[in-house]
Amino acid sequence: VYIEVQNENDNVPLTEDAVYYPSVPESSPPNVKVLQLVAEDRDIDPLQQISYRITSGNPEGYFTINSTSGLITTTARKLDRENQPEHILEVLVMDNGEPQLSSTTRVVVQVEDVNDHAPEFDQKMYKVQIPANAKIDQPLFQ
């Protein structure tokens, strides 16, 4: 008597954490690595494949995800910390089983500030008189 037990797709693919907090400089060029997501599916199937998709939080298209590797990278869109200091992405992680099972992971991308704004003055010239008895480290003008 030979009995073959077949695997049933009954495990949801999961990432290690439910929420990730990567950061990226606002001056990042395209294709900069933001986060490498890795999901596991406890179903024992050598043909099991996991895929990834950003489902929300990316309407402007600042980020992309490789659907097979889970690598999140920047796109050609310019990040601007002053306009949006963080981006909250929802990533759907799916298996290719029957029925297809999935889970979601949240990725909160913090945009790091870069000194990209030159100082601005209200006037072109300022005149300040310094008293003869001025002390060291005394403020002279603000």
C-alpha positions as CSV (number, residue, x, y, z in Angstrom):
1,V,0.0,0.0,0.0
2,Y,1.4,3.4,-1.1
3,I,-0.1,6.5,0.3
4,E,0.8,9.9,-1.0
5,V,-0.1,12.9,1.1
6,Q,-0.5,16.0,-1.0
7,N,0.1,19.4,0.3
8,E,-2.9,21.7,0.7
9,N,-2.4,25.5,0.2
10,D,-3.5,26.4,3.8
11,N,-0.7,28.8,4.9
12,V,-0.6,32.5,4.2
13,P,2.7,33.9,3.0
14,L,4.0,36.2,5.7
15,T,6.9,38.7,6.0
16,E,8.9,38.7,9.2
17,D,7.5,42.0,10.4
18,A,4.0,43.5,9.9
19,V,5.5,47.0,9.6
20,Y,8.9,48.2,8.3
21,Y,10.5,51.6,8.8
22,P,13.2,52.2,6.1
23,S,14.5,55.6,5.3
24,V,15.9,57.1,2.1
25,P,17.5,60.5,1.4
26,E,15.3,62.9,-0.5
27,S,18.1,63.4,-3.1
28,S,18.0,59.7,-4.0
29,P,18.4,58.9,-7.8
30,P,16.3,56.2,-9.4
31,N,16.7,52.5,-8.4
32,V,18.0,53.2,-4.9
33,K,17.3,50.2,-2.6
34,V,14.6,51.2,0.0
35,L,13.8,47.7,1.5
36,Q,14.2,44.1,0.6
37,L,11.0,42.3,1.7
38,V,11.2,38.6,2.2
39,A,8.1,36.5,2.8
40,E,7.8,32.8,3.7
41,D,5.1,30.4,2.9
42,R,5.0,27.3,5.2
43,D,3.3,25.2,2.5
44,I,5.7,22.6,1.4
45,D,5.6,22.9,-2.4
46,P,8.7,23.2,-4.5
47,L,6.8,25.1,-7.2
48,Q,5.4,27.6,-4.7
49,Q,6.1,31.2,-5.7
50,I,5.5,34.4,-3.8
51,S,4.8,37.7,-5.5
52,Y,4.6,41.2,-4.2
53,R,2.6,44.3,-5.2
54,I,2.2,47.8,-3.8
55,T,-1.5,48.3,-3.4
56,S,-1.8,51.7,-1.8
57,G,0.2,54.7,-0.6
58,N,2.1,55.2,-3.8
59,P,-0.2,57.2,-6.1
60,E,2.6,59.5,-7.3
61,G,4.8,56.6,-8.2
62,Y,7.8,57.4,-6.0
63,F,8.5,53.7,-5.4
64,T,8.4,50.4,-7.3
65,I,8.6,46.8,-6.1
66,N,10.0,43.9,-8.0
67,S,7.1,41.5,-8.1
68,T,9.2,38.4,-7.7
69,S,12.1,39.5,-5.4
70,G,10.2,41.9,-3.2
71,L,12.9,44.6,-3.6
72,I,11.4,48.1,-3.2
73,T,13.4,50.9,-5.0
74,T,13.0,54.5,-5.8
75,T,11.8,55.7,-9.2
76,A,12.7,58.7,-11.3
77,R,10.2,60.8,-9.4
78,K,12.0,63.3,-7.1
79,L,11.3,62.8,-3.3
80,D,10.7,66.0,-1.3
81,R,10.9,65.8,2.5
82,E,9.4,69.3,2.8
83,N,6.2,68.2,0.9
84,Q,5.9,64.7,2.2
85,P,8.2,63.5,5.0
86,E,6.9,59.9,4.9
87,H,5.2,57.5,2.6
88,I,3.0,54.7,3.9
89,L,3.0,51.8,1.5
90,E,0.7,48.8,1.7
91,V,2.3,45.7,0.1
92,L,0.3,42.7,-0.9
93,V,2.2,39.4,-0.6
94,M,0.6,36.5,-2.5
95,D,1.3,32.9,-3.2
96,N,0.4,31.1,-6.4
97,G,-1.5,28.3,-4.7
98,E,-5.0,27.2,-5.2
99,P,-6.8,29.0,-3.6
100,Q,-4.4,31.9,-3.8
101,L,-3.6,33.2,-0.3
102,S,-2.2,36.6,0.6
103,S,-1.3,39.0,3.4
104,T,-0.4,42.6,3.6
105,T,2.6,44.4,5.0
106,R,3.0,48.1,5.8
107,V,6.2,49.9,4.8
108,V,6.6,53.4,6.3
109,V,9.3,55.1,4.3
110,Q,10.9,58.0,6.1
111,V,12.3,60.6,3.7
112,E,15.6,62.0,5.1
113,D,16.2,65.7,4.8
114,V,19.0,67.0,2.5
115,N,20.2,70.6,2.7
116,D,18.7,71.5,-0.7
117,H,17.5,75.0,0.0
118,A,19.8,78.0,-0.1
119,P,19.4,80.5,2.8
120,E,17.2,83.5,2.0
121,F,17.5,87.0,3.4
122,D,14.8,89.7,3.6
123,Q,17.2,92.4,2.5
124,K,20.3,92.6,0.3
125,M,22.4,94.5,2.8
126,Y,22.3,94.9,6.6
127,K,24.2,97.6,8.6
128,V,25.2,96.8,12.2
129,Q,27.0,99.0,14.7
130,I,29.3,97.1,17.1
131,P,29.9,98.8,20.4
132,A,33.5,99.2,21.5
133,N,32.9,97.3,24.7
134,A,31.1,94.3,23.0
135,K,31.8,91.1,24.8
136,I,33.0,87.9,23.2
137,D,30.1,85.7,22.0
138,Q,27.7,88.6,22.4
139,P,24.9,88.5,19.8
140,L,25.3,91.6,17.5
141,F,22.3,91.1,15.1
142,Q,19.4,88.8,14.6
